[in-house]
Amino acid sequence: MSEPGTAHEQVGPRLVTARPVRAVRYAVLGAVAVLALFTVAALILRSTSDDGVGFTVADQVGIAGTGLLVALVILSVTRPRLRADARGVDCRGFFGGYRHVDWDLVVGVEFPSKARFARLVLPGDELIALYAVQRGDGERSVAVMQGLRALFAATHPTPAE
């Protein structure tokens, strides 16, 4: 067991997690509204056939199914996640699975003033957007960035002068 203040003392967070909050609220409301609109359109579609066009149950199901697909695409905004620890960063975007990046590959962790998302900077100016850390989440994003920067600093010690 090491004494407090020694070089082996763990400073900063051990685990940082994030997910979008504000965008998720809007996405859920939007998906519900789109689904309701398409469902109502599908239900009244059959009763509006006075112009000689024949709509069937299949047309109604098609309209409702289209609404369901559009709502699911809107709900993809709820998927981004971030998990970072001493081993590296695991991030997931709107589509696909998790991507792991070891800390030794990361050159910097930044959140530019005009960007909507935080990002990891890799060698060769390659960027990985962290969609789970969004400007719209305000203080939550600030706390996540502080945690990520603390983990980055812990894994990238500055040379002793």
C-alpha positions as CSV (number, residue, x, y, z in Angstrom):
1,M,0.0,0.0,0.0
2,S,1.5,3.3,-1.0
3,E,1.5,6.5,1.1
4,P,-0.6,9.4,0.1
5,G,1.3,11.8,-2.1
6,T,3.6,9.2,-3.6
7,A,3.9,8.7,-7.4
8,H,1.5,5.7,-7.3
9,E,-1.5,7.7,-6.0
10,Q,-4.5,7.6,-8.3
11,V,-5.5,11.1,-9.2
12,G,-8.7,11.9,-11.1
13,P,-11.7,9.7,-12.1
14,R,-11.3,6.0,-12.7
15,L,-14.3,5.8,-15.1
16,V,-15.9,8.4,-17.3
17,T,-19.2,7.7,-19.0
18,A,-21.4,9.9,-21.1
19,R,-24.5,9.9,-23.2
20,P,-26.5,12.7,-24.8
21,V,-29.4,14.1,-22.7
22,R,-30.9,17.1,-24.3
23,A,-30.8,15.7,-27.9
24,V,-32.4,12.5,-26.6
25,R,-35.4,14.4,-25.2
26,Y,-36.0,16.1,-28.6
27,A,-35.5,12.9,-30.5
28,V,-38.1,11.0,-28.4
29,L,-40.6,13.9,-28.8
30,G,-39.9,14.1,-32.5
31,A,-40.2,10.3,-33.0
32,V,-43.5,10.2,-31.1
33,A,-44.9,13.1,-33.2
34,V,-43.8,11.5,-36.5
35,L,-45.3,8.2,-35.5
36,A,-48.5,9.8,-34.4
37,L,-48.8,11.8,-37.7
38,F,-48.1,8.8,-39.9
39,T,-50.5,6.7,-37.9
40,V,-53.3,9.3,-38.2
41,A,-52.6,9.6,-41.9
42,A,-52.8,5.8,-42.3
43,L,-56.1,5.7,-40.4
44,I,-57.9,8.4,-42.4
45,L,-56.4,7.3,-45.7
46,R,-59.2,4.8,-46.5
47,S,-62.0,7.3,-45.8
48,T,-60.7,9.8,-48.3
49,S,-61.3,7.7,-51.5
50,D,-64.1,9.8,-53.0
51,D,-62.0,10.9,-55.9
52,G,-61.9,7.4,-57.5
53,V,-58.6,6.2,-56.1
54,G,-58.9,3.0,-54.2
55,F,-56.7,2.7,-51.0
56,T,-56.5,-0.7,-49.4
57,V,-55.4,-1.9,-46.0
58,A,-52.0,-2.6,-47.5
59,D,-51.6,1.1,-48.3
60,Q,-52.5,2.0,-44.7
61,V,-50.0,-0.5,-43.4
62,G,-47.3,0.9,-45.7
63,I,-47.9,4.5,-44.5
64,A,-47.8,3.4,-40.8
65,G,-44.7,1.3,-41.5
66,T,-43.0,4.3,-43.2
67,G,-43.8,6.3,-40.1
68,L,-42.3,3.6,-37.9
69,L,-39.1,3.6,-39.9
70,V,-38.7,7.4,-39.9
71,A,-39.3,7.3,-36.1
72,L,-36.6,4.7,-35.7
73,V,-34.1,6.8,-37.7
74,I,-34.9,9.8,-35.5
75,L,-34.3,7.6,-32.4
76,S,-30.8,6.8,-33.6
77,V,-29.9,10.1,-31.9
78,T,-30.3,8.2,-28.6
79,R,-27.5,5.7,-29.4
80,P,-24.2,7.5,-28.8
81,R,-22.3,6.4,-25.7
82,L,-18.9,7.0,-24.2
83,R,-16.9,5.0,-21.6
84,A,-13.4,5.9,-20.7
85,D,-11.0,4.4,-18.1
86,A,-7.3,4.0,-17.7
87,R,-7.1,1.5,-20.6
88,G,-8.7,3.8,-23.2
89,V,-11.9,5.2,-24.6
90,D,-14.8,3.2,-25.9
91,C,-17.2,5.3,-28.0
92,R,-20.3,4.5,-30.1
93,G,-21.9,6.7,-32.7
94,F,-25.3,6.9,-34.2
95,F,-24.9,3.7,-36.1
96,G,-22.7,0.7,-35.6
97,G,-20.9,-0.7,-32.5
98,Y,-18.3,0.5,-30.1
99,R,-14.9,1.6,-31.1
100,H,-12.0,1.3,-28.7
101,V,-9.1,3.7,-28.7
102,D,-6.1,3.1,-26.4
103,W,-4.8,6.2,-24.6
104,D,-1.3,5.8,-26.1
105,L,-2.8,6.5,-29.5
106,V,-4.5,9.7,-28.3
107,V,-2.6,13.0,-28.9
108,G,-5.3,15.2,-27.4
109,V,-8.9,15.6,-26.1
110,E,-10.6,18.7,-27.3
111,F,-13.9,20.5,-27.6
112,P,-13.5,23.4,-30.0
113,S,-15.7,26.4,-29.4
114,K,-17.6,26.1,-32.7
115,A,-17.9,22.3,-32.7
116,R,-21.1,20.5,-31.6
117,F,-19.3,17.4,-30.3
118,A,-16.1,16.7,-28.4
119,R,-13.3,14.8,-30.2
120,L,-10.2,12.8,-29.7
121,V,-7.2,13.8,-31.7
122,L,-5.0,11.0,-33.1
123,P,-1.7,11.1,-34.8
124,G,-1.7,12.6,-38.3
125,D,-4.6,15.0,-37.3
126,E,-7.1,12.2,-37.5
127,L,-10.2,13.0,-35.4
128,I,-12.7,10.8,-33.7
129,A,-16.0,12.6,-32.8
130,L,-17.4,11.8,-29.4
131,Y,-21.1,12.1,-30.2
132,A,-22.0,11.4,-26.6
133,V,-20.4,14.6,-25.5
134,Q,-22.6,17.4,-27.0
135,R,-22.5,21.2,-26.6
136,G,-26.2,21.3,-25.8
137,D,-25.7,19.3,-22.6
138,G,-23.9,22.2,-20.9
139,E,-22.5,21.3,-17.5
140,R,-22.7,17.6,-18.1
141,S,-20.4,18.0,-21.0
142,V,-18.0,20.1,-19.0
143,A,-17.8,17.5,-16.3
144,V,-17.2,14.7,-18.9
145,M,-14.5,16.8,-20.5
146,Q,-12.8,17.4,-17.2
147,G,-12.9,13.6,-16.5
148,L,-11.5,12.8,-20.0
149,R,-8.7,15.3,-19.7
150,A,-7.8,14.0,-16.2
151,L,-7.6,10.4,-17.6
152,F,-5.6,11.7,-20.6
153,A,-3.2,13.5,-18.2
154,A,-2.8,10.5,-16.0
155,T,-1.9,8.3,-19.0
156,H,0.4,10.9,-20.6
157,P,2.8,12.1,-17.8
158,T,4.6,15.3,-18.5
159,P,8.4,15.0,-18.6
160,A,10.1,16.0,-15.4
161,E,12.0,19.2,-15.7
